[in-house]
């Protein structure tokens, strides 16, 4: 599908019936202040289609901290702005695809090789 307007219409059709989950149910992470700072900016914003791309760019990491309901409600705003080519820092594709494949990086220091792995087979916080 190469027609941006058709893609945007599909996004509205797929997500348009989602209801605002409520201010208390937007945040999915409660560790540290970043989830509160990022998701807090979306409190009371009951119409995702009215959010400006500049606002979304200013809170580009918010999708990482939304609850499932919060992400389901606000993701289409990021997607529509992305399809329109209006985002400078926000990347909804990252939030939709990160972790589905395995990646690694090798780094040699002082005669030792260190391998950092991430993705679907590696826990982000393995001690939990």
Chimera marker file (.cmm) of the C-alpha trace (Angstrom):
<marker_set name="trace">
<marker id="1" x="0.000" y="0.000" z="0.000" r="1" g="1" b="0" radius="0.5"/>
<marker id="2" x="1.795" y="3.097" z="-1.238" r="1" g="1" b="0" radius="0.5"/>
<marker id="3" x="-0.940" y="5.679" z="-0.758" r="1" g="1" b="0" radius="0.5"/>
<marker id="4" x="-0.328" y="7.479" z="2.581" r="1" g="1" b="0" radius="0.5"/>
<marker id="5" x="-3.967" y="8.543" z="2.837" r="1" g="1" b="0" radius="0.5"/>
<marker id="6" x="-5.114" y="4.938" z="2.448" r="1" g="1" b="0" radius="0.5"/>
<marker id="7" x="-2.668" y="3.822" z="5.164" r="1" g="1" b="0" radius="0.5"/>
<marker id="8" x="-3.878" y="6.597" z="7.472" r="1" g="1" b="0" radius="0.5"/>
<marker id="9" x="-7.479" y="5.559" z="6.842" r="1" g="1" b="0" radius="0.5"/>
<marker id="10" x="-6.572" y="1.966" z="7.788" r="1" g="1" b="0" radius="0.5"/>
<marker id="11" x="-4.966" y="3.225" z="11.020" r="1" g="1" b="0" radius="0.5"/>
<marker id="12" x="-8.107" y="5.189" z="11.871" r="1" g="1" b="0" radius="0.5"/>
<marker id="13" x="-10.268" y="2.156" z="11.068" r="1" g="1" b="0" radius="0.5"/>
<marker id="14" x="-8.130" y="-0.151" z="13.190" r="1" g="1" b="0" radius="0.5"/>
<marker id="15" x="-7.724" y="2.124" z="16.227" r="1" g="1" b="0" radius="0.5"/>
<marker id="16" x="-10.550" y="4.648" z="15.966" r="1" g="1" b="0" radius="0.5"/>
<marker id="17" x="-12.896" y="2.812" z="18.332" r="1" g="1" b="0" radius="0.5"/>
<marker id="18" x="-10.342" y="2.579" z="21.149" r="1" g="1" b="0" radius="0.5"/>
<marker id="19" x="-11.469" y="4.478" z="24.200" r="1" g="1" b="0" radius="0.5"/>
<marker id="20" x="-9.208" y="6.630" z="26.323" r="1" g="1" b="0" radius="0.5"/>
<marker id="21" x="-8.158" y="4.257" z="29.133" r="1" g="1" b="0" radius="0.5"/>
<marker id="22" x="-8.225" y="6.916" z="31.832" r="1" g="1" b="0" radius="0.5"/>
<marker id="23" x="-5.451" y="8.968" z="33.382" r="1" g="1" b="0" radius="0.5"/>
<marker id="24" x="-4.623" y="6.366" z="36.035" r="1" g="1" b="0" radius="0.5"/>
<marker id="25" x="-4.171" y="3.604" z="33.442" r="1" g="1" b="0" radius="0.5"/>
<marker id="26" x="-1.735" y="5.195" z="30.987" r="1" g="1" b="0" radius="0.5"/>
<marker id="27" x="1.561" y="4.260" z="32.624" r="1" g="1" b="0" radius="0.5"/>
<marker id="28" x="2.872" y="0.705" z="32.497" r="1" g="1" b="0" radius="0.5"/>
<marker id="29" x="6.185" y="1.291" z="34.260" r="1" g="1" b="0" radius="0.5"/>
<marker id="30" x="6.651" y="2.782" z="37.699" r="1" g="1" b="0" radius="0.5"/>
<marker id="31" x="10.436" y="2.562" z="38.001" r="1" g="1" b="0" radius="0.5"/>
<marker id="32" x="12.208" y="5.897" z="38.222" r="1" g="1" b="0" radius="0.5"/>
<marker id="33" x="10.906" y="9.290" z="37.163" r="1" g="1" b="0" radius="0.5"/>
<marker id="34" x="11.138" y="8.902" z="33.367" r="1" g="1" b="0" radius="0.5"/>
<marker id="35" x="7.888" y="6.897" z="32.984" r="1" g="1" b="0" radius="0.5"/>
<marker id="36" x="6.013" y="9.547" z="34.977" r="1" g="1" b="0" radius="0.5"/>
<marker id="37" x="7.624" y="12.411" z="33.050" r="1" g="1" b="0" radius="0.5"/>
<marker id="38" x="6.980" y="10.919" z="29.620" r="1" g="1" b="0" radius="0.5"/>
<marker id="39" x="3.529" y="9.404" z="30.095" r="1" g="1" b="0" radius="0.5"/>
<marker id="40" x="2.389" y="12.248" z="32.351" r="1" g="1" b="0" radius="0.5"/>
<marker id="41" x="2.414" y="14.576" z="29.353" r="1" g="1" b="0" radius="0.5"/>
<marker id="42" x="-0.402" y="12.485" z="27.830" r="1" g="1" b="0" radius="0.5"/>
<marker id="43" x="-2.724" y="12.707" z="30.844" r="1" g="1" b="0" radius="0.5"/>
<marker id="44" x="-6.062" y="14.176" z="29.833" r="1" g="1" b="0" radius="0.5"/>
<marker id="45" x="-5.345" y="13.979" z="26.093" r="1" g="1" b="0" radius="0.5"/>
<marker id="46" x="-8.467" y="12.102" z="25.093" r="1" g="1" b="0" radius="0.5"/>
<marker id="47" x="-8.188" y="12.644" z="21.323" r="1" g="1" b="0" radius="0.5"/>
<marker id="48" x="-5.042" y="11.060" z="19.907" r="1" g="1" b="0" radius="0.5"/>
<marker id="49" x="-5.788" y="12.470" z="16.452" r="1" g="1" b="0" radius="0.5"/>
<marker id="50" x="-5.370" y="16.022" z="17.794" r="1" g="1" b="0" radius="0.5"/>
<marker id="51" x="-1.791" y="15.501" z="18.994" r="1" g="1" b="0" radius="0.5"/>
<marker id="52" x="0.767" y="17.547" z="17.093" r="1" g="1" b="0" radius="0.5"/>
<marker id="53" x="3.900" y="15.851" z="15.679" r="1" g="1" b="0" radius="0.5"/>
<marker id="54" x="6.064" y="18.275" z="17.703" r="1" g="1" b="0" radius="0.5"/>
<marker id="55" x="4.410" y="17.047" z="20.900" r="1" g="1" b="0" radius="0.5"/>
<marker id="56" x="4.970" y="13.420" z="19.903" r="1" g="1" b="0" radius="0.5"/>
<marker id="57" x="8.621" y="14.132" z="19.050" r="1" g="1" b="0" radius="0.5"/>
<marker id="58" x="9.031" y="15.810" z="22.431" r="1" g="1" b="0" radius="0.5"/>
<marker id="59" x="7.887" y="12.586" z="24.098" r="1" g="1" b="0" radius="0.5"/>
<marker id="60" x="9.377" y="10.075" z="21.683" r="1" g="1" b="0" radius="0.5"/>
<marker id="61" x="10.166" y="7.573" z="24.442" r="1" g="1" b="0" radius="0.5"/>
<marker id="62" x="6.640" y="7.545" z="25.905" r="1" g="1" b="0" radius="0.5"/>
<marker id="63" x="5.596" y="4.382" z="24.016" r="1" g="1" b="0" radius="0.5"/>
<marker id="64" x="8.231" y="2.496" z="26.026" r="1" g="1" b="0" radius="0.5"/>
<marker id="65" x="6.438" y="3.420" z="29.244" r="1" g="1" b="0" radius="0.5"/>
<marker id="66" x="2.763" y="3.237" z="28.303" r="1" g="1" b="0" radius="0.5"/>
<marker id="67" x="0.570" y="0.504" z="29.680" r="1" g="1" b="0" radius="0.5"/>
<marker id="68" x="-0.897" y="-1.832" z="27.075" r="1" g="1" b="0" radius="0.5"/>
<marker id="69" x="-4.060" y="0.287" z="27.002" r="1" g="1" b="0" radius="0.5"/>
<marker id="70" x="-2.077" y="3.522" z="26.809" r="1" g="1" b="0" radius="0.5"/>
<marker id="71" x="0.005" y="2.244" z="23.908" r="1" g="1" b="0" radius="0.5"/>
<marker id="72" x="-3.073" y="0.942" z="22.104" r="1" g="1" b="0" radius="0.5"/>
<marker id="73" x="-4.711" y="4.360" z="22.463" r="1" g="1" b="0" radius="0.5"/>
<marker id="74" x="-1.765" y="6.636" z="21.536" r="1" g="1" b="0" radius="0.5"/>
<marker id="75" x="0.177" y="4.473" z="19.047" r="1" g="1" b="0" radius="0.5"/>
<marker id="76" x="-2.001" y="5.562" z="16.112" r="1" g="1" b="0" radius="0.5"/>
<marker id="77" x="-1.020" y="9.213" z="16.694" r="1" g="1" b="0" radius="0.5"/>
<marker id="78" x="2.639" y="8.245" z="16.282" r="1" g="1" b="0" radius="0.5"/>
<marker id="79" x="1.846" y="6.032" z="13.285" r="1" g="1" b="0" radius="0.5"/>
<marker id="80" x="-0.152" y="8.688" z="11.422" r="1" g="1" b="0" radius="0.5"/>
<marker id="81" x="2.517" y="11.335" z="12.006" r="1" g="1" b="0" radius="0.5"/>
<marker id="82" x="5.163" y="8.856" z="10.813" r="1" g="1" b="0" radius="0.5"/>
<marker id="83" x="3.250" y="7.991" z="7.645" r="1" g="1" b="0" radius="0.5"/>
<marker id="84" x="2.941" y="11.721" z="6.944" r="1" g="1" b="0" radius="0.5"/>
<marker id="85" x="6.717" y="12.083" z="7.403" r="1" g="1" b="0" radius="0.5"/>
<marker id="86" x="6.250" y="14.640" z="10.176" r="1" g="1" b="0" radius="0.5"/>
<marker id="87" x="8.308" y="13.030" z="12.956" r="1" g="1" b="0" radius="0.5"/>
<marker id="88" x="11.906" y="14.003" z="13.606" r="1" g="1" b="0" radius="0.5"/>
<marker id="89" x="12.807" y="11.905" z="16.668" r="1" g="1" b="0" radius="0.5"/>
<marker id="90" x="9.866" y="9.620" z="17.430" r="1" g="1" b="0" radius="0.5"/>
<marker id="91" x="10.075" y="6.190" z="15.788" r="1" g="1" b="0" radius="0.5"/>
<marker id="92" x="6.945" y="4.063" z="16.216" r="1" g="1" b="0" radius="0.5"/>
<marker id="93" x="8.461" y="1.245" z="14.147" r="1" g="1" b="0" radius="0.5"/>
<marker id="94" x="11.089" y="0.756" z="16.861" r="1" g="1" b="0" radius="0.5"/>
<marker id="95" x="8.386" y="0.252" z="19.494" r="1" g="1" b="0" radius="0.5"/>
<marker id="96" x="6.550" y="-2.197" z="17.259" r="1" g="1" b="0" radius="0.5"/>
<marker id="97" x="9.530" y="-4.332" z="16.270" r="1" g="1" b="0" radius="0.5"/>
<marker id="98" x="12.258" y="-4.092" z="18.931" r="1" g="1" b="0" radius="0.5"/>
<marker id="99" x="12.982" y="-7.401" z="20.583" r="1" g="1" b="0" radius="0.5"/>
<marker id="100" x="11.622" y="-9.680" z="17.862" r="1" g="1" b="0" radius="0.5"/>
<marker id="101" x="15.079" y="-10.658" z="16.629" r="1" g="1" b="0" radius="0.5"/>
<marker id="102" x="18.388" y="-11.404" z="18.272" r="1" g="1" b="0" radius="0.5"/>
<marker id="103" x="21.349" y="-9.071" z="17.912" r="1" g="1" b="0" radius="0.5"/>
<marker id="104" x="24.838" y="-8.943" z="19.340" r="1" g="1" b="0" radius="0.5"/>
<marker id="105" x="27.877" y="-6.726" z="19.356" r="1" g="1" b="0" radius="0.5"/>
<marker id="106" x="31.449" y="-7.869" z="19.920" r="1" g="1" b="0" radius="0.5"/>
<marker id="107" x="33.983" y="-5.541" z="21.467" r="1" g="1" b="0" radius="0.5"/>
<marker id="108" x="37.666" y="-6.371" z="21.967" r="1" g="1" b="0" radius="0.5"/>
<marker id="109" x="39.409" y="-4.641" z="24.856" r="1" g="1" b="0" radius="0.5"/>
<marker id="110" x="42.662" y="-5.501" z="26.522" r="1" g="1" b="0" radius="0.5"/>
<marker id="111" x="42.915" y="-8.839" z="24.759" r="1" g="1" b="0" radius="0.5"/>
<marker id="112" x="39.414" y="-9.925" z="25.802" r="1" g="1" b="0" radius="0.5"/>
<marker id="113" x="36.343" y="-10.160" z="23.638" r="1" g="1" b="0" radius="0.5"/>
<marker id="114" x="33.082" y="-9.008" z="25.177" r="1" g="1" b="0" radius="0.5"/>
<marker id="115" x="29.789" y="-9.916" z="23.569" r="1" g="1" b="0" radius="0.5"/>
<marker id="116" x="26.654" y="-7.939" z="24.352" r="1" g="1" b="0" radius="0.5"/>
<marker id="117" x="23.460" y="-9.664" z="23.217" r="1" g="1" b="0" radius="0.5"/>
<marker id="118" x="19.936" y="-8.343" z="23.105" r="1" g="1" b="0" radius="0.5"/>
<marker id="119" x="16.635" y="-9.298" z="21.558" r="1" g="1" b="0" radius="0.5"/>
<marker id="120" x="14.054" y="-12.013" z="21.894" r="1" g="1" b="0" radius="0.5"/>
<marker id="121" x="16.396" y="-14.548" z="23.554" r="1" g="1" b="0" radius="0.5"/>
<marker id="122" x="17.980" y="-12.171" z="26.103" r="1" g="1" b="0" radius="0.5"/>
<marker id="123" x="16.267" y="-10.763" z="29.143" r="1" g="1" b="0" radius="0.5"/>
<marker id="124" x="16.723" y="-7.030" z="29.599" r="1" g="1" b="0" radius="0.5"/>
<marker id="125" x="17.056" y="-7.434" z="33.348" r="1" g="1" b="0" radius="0.5"/>
<marker id="126" x="18.033" y="-11.096" z="33.848" r="1" g="1" b="0" radius="0.5"/>
<marker id="127" x="18.144" y="-10.884" z="37.674" r="1" g="1" b="0" radius="0.5"/>
<marker id="128" x="14.407" y="-10.283" z="37.827" r="1" g="1" b="0" radius="0.5"/>
<link id1="1" id2="2" r="1" g="1" b="0" radius="0.2"/>
<link id1="2" id2="3" r="1" g="1" b="0" radius="0.2"/>
<link id1="3" id2="4" r="1" g="1" b="0" radius="0.2"/>
<link id1="4" id2="5" r="1" g="1" b="0" radius="0.2"/>
<link id1="5" id2="6" r="1" g="1" b="0" radius="0.2"/>
<link id1="6" id2="7" r="1" g="1" b="0" radius="0.2"/>
<link id1="7" id2="8" r="1" g="1" b="0" radius="0.2"/>
<link id1="8" id2="9" r="1" g="1" b="0" radius="0.2"/>
<link id1="9" id2="10" r="1" g="1" b="0" radius="0.2"/>
<link id1="10" id2="11" r="1" g="1" b="0" radius="0.2"/>
<link id1="11" id2="12" r="1" g="1" b="0" radius="0.2"/>
<link id1="12" id2="13" r="1" g="1" b="0" radius="0.2"/>
<link id1="13" id2="14" r="1" g="1" b="0" radius="0.2"/>
<link id1="14" id2="15" r="1" g="1" b="0" radius="0.2"/>
<link id1="15" id2="16" r="1" g="1" b="0" radius="0.2"/>
<link id1="16" id2="17" r="1" g="1" b="0" radius="0.2"/>
<link id1="17" id2="18" r="1" g="1" b="0" radius="0.2"/>
<link id1="18" id2="19" r="1" g="1" b="0" radius="0.2"/>
<link id1="19" id2="20" r="1" g="1" b="0" radius="0.2"/>
<link id1="20" id2="21" r="1" g="1" b="0" radius="0.2"/>
<link id1="21" id2="22" r="1" g="1" b="0" radius="0.2"/>
<link id1="22" id2="23" r="1" g="1" b="0" radius="0.2"/>
<link id1="23" id2="24" r="1" g="1" b="0" radius="0.2"/>
<link id1="24" id2="25" r="1" g="1" b="0" radius="0.2"/>
<link id1="25" id2="26" r="1" g="1" b="0" radius="0.2"/>
<link id1="26" id2="27" r="1" g="1" b="0" radius="0.2"/>
<link id1="27" id2="28" r="1" g="1" b="0" radius="0.2"/>
<link id1="28" id2="29" r="1" g="1" b="0" radius="0.2"/>
<link id1="29" id2="30" r="1" g="1" b="0" radius="0.2"/>
<link id1="30" id2="31" r="1" g="1" b="0" radius="0.2"/>
<link id1="31" id2="32" r="1" g="1" b="0" radius="0.2"/>
<link id1="32" id2="33" r="1" g="1" b="0" radius="0.2"/>
<link id1="33" id2="34" r="1" g="1" b="0" radius="0.2"/>
<link id1="34" id2="35" r="1" g="1" b="0" radius="0.2"/>
<link id1="35" id2="36" r="1" g="1" b="0" radius="0.2"/>
<link id1="36" id2="37" r="1" g="1" b="0" radius="0.2"/>
<link id1="37" id2="38" r="1" g="1" b="0" radius="0.2"/>
<link id1="38" id2="39" r="1" g="1" b="0" radius="0.2"/>
<link id1="39" id2="40" r="1" g="1" b="0" radius="0.2"/>
<link id1="40" id2="41" r="1" g="1" b="0" radius="0.2"/>
<link id1="41" id2="42" r="1" g="1" b="0" radius="0.2"/>
<link id1="42" id2="43" r="1" g="1" b="0" radius="0.2"/>
<link id1="43" id2="44" r="1" g="1" b="0" radius="0.2"/>
<link id1="44" id2="45" r="1" g="1" b="0" radius="0.2"/>
<link id1="45" id2="46" r="1" g="1" b="0" radius="0.2"/>
<link id1="46" id2="47" r="1" g="1" b="0" radius="0.2"/>
<link id1="47" id2="48" r="1" g="1" b="0" radius="0.2"/>
<link id1="48" id2="49" r="1" g="1" b="0" radius="0.2"/>
<link id1="49" id2="50" r="1" g="1" b="0" radius="0.2"/>
<link id1="50" id2="51" r="1" g="1" b="0" radius="0.2"/>
<link id1="51" id2="52" r="1" g="1" b="0" radius="0.2"/>
<link id1="52" id2="53" r="1" g="1" b="0" radius="0.2"/>
<link id1="53" id2="54" r="1" g="1" b="0" radius="0.2"/>
<link id1="54" id2="55" r="1" g="1" b="0" radius="0.2"/>
<link id1="55" id2="56" r="1" g="1" b="0" radius="0.2"/>
<link id1="56" id2="57" r="1" g="1" b="0" radius="0.2"/>
<link id1="57" id2="58" r="1" g="1" b="0" radius="0.2"/>
<link id1="58" id2="59" r="1" g="1" b="0" radius="0.2"/>
<link id1="59" id2="60" r="1" g="1" b="0" radius="0.2"/>
<link id1="60" id2="61" r="1" g="1" b="0" radius="0.2"/>
<link id1="61" id2="62" r="1" g="1" b="0" radius="0.2"/>
<link id1="62" id2="63" r="1" g="1" b="0" radius="0.2"/>
<link id1="63" id2="64" r="1" g="1" b="0" radius="0.2"/>
<link id1="64" id2="65" r="1" g="1" b="0" radius="0.2"/>
<link id1="65" id2="66" r="1" g="1" b="0" radius="0.2"/>
<link id1="66" id2="67" r="1" g="1" b="0" radius="0.2"/>
<link id1="67" id2="68" r="1" g="1" b="0" radius="0.2"/>
<link id1="68" id2="69" r="1" g="1" b="0" radius="0.2"/>
<link id1="69" id2="70" r="1" g="1" b="0" radius="0.2"/>
<link id1="70" id2="71" r="1" g="1" b="0" radius="0.2"/>
<link id1="71" id2="72" r="1" g="1" b="0" radius="0.2"/>
<link id1="72" id2="73" r="1" g="1" b="0" radius="0.2"/>
<link id1="73" id2="74" r="1" g="1" b="0" radius="0.2"/>
<link id1="74" id2="75" r="1" g="1" b="0" radius="0.2"/>
<link id1="75" id2="76" r="1" g="1" b="0" radius="0.2"/>
<link id1="76" id2="77" r="1" g="1" b="0" radius="0.2"/>
<link id1="77" id2="78" r="1" g="1" b="0" radius="0.2"/>
<link id1="78" id2="79" r="1" g="1" b="0" radius="0.2"/>
<link id1="79" id2="80" r="1" g="1" b="0" radius="0.2"/>
<link id1="80" id2="81" r="1" g="1" b="0" radius="0.2"/>
<link id1="81" id2="82" r="1" g="1" b="0" radius="0.2"/>
<link id1="82" id2="83" r="1" g="1" b="0" radius="0.2"/>
<link id1="83" id2="84" r="1" g="1" b="0" radius="0.2"/>
<link id1="84" id2="85" r="1" g="1" b="0" radius="0.2"/>
<link id1="85" id2="86" r="1" g="1" b="0" radius="0.2"/>
<link id1="86" id2="87" r="1" g="1" b="0" radius="0.2"/>
<link id1="87" id2="88" r="1" g="1" b="0" radius="0.2"/>
<link id1="88" id2="89" r="1" g="1" b="0" radius="0.2"/>
<link id1="89" id2="90" r="1" g="1" b="0" radius="0.2"/>
<link id1="90" id2="91" r="1" g="1" b="0" radius="0.2"/>
<link id1="91" id2="92" r="1" g="1" b="0" radius="0.2"/>
<link id1="92" id2="93" r="1" g="1" b="0" radius="0.2"/>
<link id1="93" id2="94" r="1" g="1" b="0" radius="0.2"/>
<link id1="94" id2="95" r="1" g="1" b="0" radius="0.2"/>
<link id1="95" id2="96" r="1" g="1" b="0" radius="0.2"/>
<link id1="96" id2="97" r="1" g="1" b="0" radius="0.2"/>
<link id1="97" id2="98" r="1" g="1" b="0" radius="0.2"/>
<link id1="98" id2="99" r="1" g="1" b="0" radius="0.2"/>
<link id1="99" id2="100" r="1" g="1" b="0" radius="0.2"/>
<link id1="100" id2="101" r="1" g="1" b="0" radius="0.2"/>
<link id1="101" id2="102" r="1" g="1" b="0" radius="0.2"/>
<link id1="102" id2="103" r="1" g="1" b="0" radius="0.2"/>
<link id1="103" id2="104" r="1" g="1" b="0" radius="0.2"/>
<link id1="104" id2="105" r="1" g="1" b="0" radius="0.2"/>
<link id1="105" id2="106" r="1" g="1" b="0" radius="0.2"/>
<link id1="106" id2="107" r="1" g="1" b="0" radius="0.2"/>
<link id1="107" id2="108" r="1" g="1" b="0" radius="0.2"/>
<link id1="108" id2="109" r="1" g="1" b="0" radius="0.2"/>
<link id1="109" id2="110" r="1" g="1" b="0" radius="0.2"/>
<link id1="110" id2="111" r="1" g="1" b="0" radius="0.2"/>
<link id1="111" id2="112" r="1" g="1" b="0" radius="0.2"/>
<link id1="112" id2="113" r="1" g="1" b="0" radius="0.2"/>
<link id1="113" id2="114" r="1" g="1" b="0" radius="0.2"/>
<link id1="114" id2="115" r="1" g="1" b="0" radius="0.2"/>
<link id1="115" id2="116" r="1" g="1" b="0" radius="0.2"/>
<link id1="116" id2="117" r="1" g="1" b="0" radius="0.2"/>
<link id1="117" id2="118" r="1" g="1" b="0" radius="0.2"/>
<link id1="118" id2="119" r="1" g="1" b="0" radius="0.2"/>
<link id1="119" id2="120" r="1" g="1" b="0" radius="0.2"/>
<link id1="120" id2="121" r="1" g="1" b="0" radius="0.2"/>
<link id1="121" id2="122" r="1" g="1" b="0" radius="0.2"/>
<link id1="122" id2="123" r="1" g="1" b="0" radius="0.2"/>
<link id1="123" id2="124" r="1" g="1" b="0" radius="0.2"/>
<link id1="124" id2="125" r="1" g="1" b="0" radius="0.2"/>
<link id1="125" id2="126" r="1" g="1" b="0" radius="0.2"/>
<link id1="126" id2="127" r="1" g="1" b="0" radius="0.2"/>
<link id1="127" id2="128" r="1" g="1" b="0" radius="0.2"/>
</marker_set>
